[in-house]
Amino acid sequence: MLPQQRLLLELLAMSGDIALTRTDDASILWRTAQECCDKGWLALKQISPGVHKASLTLVGRQAIGAAVPKT
């Protein structure tokens, strides 16, 4: 896991879902989010044109060793 991937996953673990704008597909944030999505660590869902919700998946929590919340 690359440092920027861990940083994004840790941010999601601490803050919950975040919104990402897709104004620049070449940005480090968007590329990192796409890499994490490809590995199944986070889910991206379009919530409006150009805006996506990023959510940490169970696999992502396990990848960073975060505690899985009890439901």
N, C-alpha and C positions, 0 to 999 in steps of 0.2 A: 504494500500500500504506500503510495506516494504521500509526502507531507501535506500537500494541498488537498488531497483526497481525505486524509484523516481530519484536517482542519474543518472541512465542509461537513463531514459526518458528525464531528464533535459539536459543531454549531447547531446542527439539526437536533442532536440528542439533548442539548441544553435548552433550546428555544422552541422546539416544535417545528411545525411547517413554516416555510418561508416562501415568499414570492420572488421569482426570477424573471426579469424582462429579457426578451430575446431580441434585443436591438443589435447585438454584435455577436454573431455565432463564433467569432474567433477570440473572444475574451477568455481569459484564464478561468474565470468563474463558470462561464457556460461550458467550456470544454471539460472542466473538472466535473461538473454536474452530469454531463453526458457520459463521461467515463464511469462514474459511480453508478449511473442508471444502467449502463451496459453490463456491469458486474452484478446488478441486482441489489445494490446497497441502498439505493434510493429510488423513489418513484416520481416521475414528472407527469403532471396533468395540466393541460391547458385550461385556464379558467377564464380567459378572455383573449382576444387577439394580441399576440405578442407578450402575454403574461402567463407564466407557468407556476404551479404550486409544486414545491419540492418537499417530499415526505420521506423520512427515514423508514426503511423496511426492517423487518425482524432480522434478516440476513445482515443488514447494515449495522444494526445494534450488536449483533454477535461479532462482526468483523472488528469493531472497535473495542469490544469487551465491555460495553455499557450494560448496565442492569436492564433487564427486560421488565417493563412495567406489568404489574399484576392486574388482570382484568376481572 
